[in-house]
Amino acid sequence: MLFKQRLWPGMRDGSIAVTFRRWKRSQATPGRRYRTGAGLIEVDTVDVVGEAVLTDDAGRAAGYPDRATLVAELDKFPDGDLYRITFHHVGEDPRRALREDADLGDDDHAAIAARLARYDRASPRGPWTRAALDAIAARPAVRAGDLAEALGRDRASFKLDVRKLKELGLTESLEVGYRLSPRGRAVLDRLAAGS
């Protein structure tokens, strides 16, 4: 689940433990853990609720100053049922430590390069990993759609591919767009030196 960066501190300290979403079908399951910018959260409850629960107190509990601000955010996605999701923070995303680990030995680099080569071979569009890393390095904090367009890609498939890079600890999501992690910079520098 995606949360605005301004909410992350409250999610970490427990002062924000509820969110409201409009979905055509539930996108969260009680007991399941989800990676967020604030770290790992575990969903406690998922309930379809009526608009009457959207009070000023509910808005503040979800990290908004009042009901009107929360409703304005929800109105960006007008279709579907209104869900109230409660959750609690359970720890840091393990990818965070991976992203920061830029001290790569030859074996580490070879393993990452092999994984990138597998991604390239498996792609129906042909090799994409190096171009994606280069684009993110050259244009951090640029919208995914703009990066995809510059690469001649559609936004949806590009975002799926970037998630694969994120799983390797090479990129990190920003409020808008992405940037290379220290690990990603080390890998790209090594790839560039080898080409």
C-alpha angles and dihedrals in degrees: 000000000000122000129179113258093241088065096054098087091052091047090052095049094042098244088116111049103143135063134181123217138174110224135165086221132004114283095188135061126205111249094022123118123227132193115235136166086263092055130258118345128186118215114232103180139005116194135170105230139180126250090255090078089065098095130148088261091053090049092052092046088055092049100263125120093236147341094278093057092048092048091048089055093047091048089066084074104039099167125087139023124315112249129194111205122189120196145159133221113251103178148297123319105258089223089068092070090042091053091053094049103095095151095103122174123206092267092050092049093046091052092050093045090050091051091049090050090052090051090051093049093047095050117103087210094056127240113355111150099087093044091050093048091047092049093049091046092050096043113030117179092021119137115266090235092056093048091047092050092050088054094046091248135128115249098239097054091041091054091049090052093048088054088060090055089047091054088058090052093246100119138027130206120242129196083269120020128331144281134203115263119227086261091050092050090051092049094047092048090052092046090050091049090053096050 
